Amino acid sequence: TPVKDNKNRSIGAIITADVINNDNHVPETVAHKMPMLFTSISVKGVRVATNMTDENGQAIKGVRIGERILSDLSSAGYVFTEWNLPDQTYLSVFNPIKNGKGAIIGSIDVGISKGRVWVVQKENQFVIALITLVGVAISLVAAYVSTARITAPIRSLKEKLDAFASGDMLARVDIDPYLETNDETKLLSKAFNFMMQEVSKREDEKAVYFNEIELKNAEFADLNKELKKT
């Protein structure tokens, strides 16, 4: 930051800096935000700050980055690659660190263990499979409920038709008066009930006619007896 006099002329500067060698602030901050990730800061191809450890649990500070990665950083600007430690394989993204003149003075890489990637993939596959199974189960239940709602009235109508065929003139289909729908099943049920009402009415009328005929026959029989006496 420049320091200027009262005539706005630069007479000095305030320089602030941070020593990153063996400073794990950046790697630990990234790890805190995303626990599965490992972060390293390298200078001239050598890791100077990292939260990555070797098979003995020691930080791998001082370990060089591969020459191919350094070469690709210079040409491509960033590198996504797979690299190995003796006991582990990592997938990492390397980005260059540049000075004020645009020259590459180091790099920062963020990566994840390849084994952890497989674990995450398996966990995701399990979650997807579980969601799929739950979705299929819900679909089956919904299909069963929908089918039951459709077939139950038809089954009830068939039972009443069978009862009518057996001579039950009081057979009626129960219709929910609060169900404000006019689907085919409800219309059929209404038609059946209307038919049964008409059939019952005709049966009642037939019974009345037969009764009147029997009364007339009785009257004719009595009249014949009277005529025979005379």
Disulfide bonds with the S-S distance in Angstrom:
none
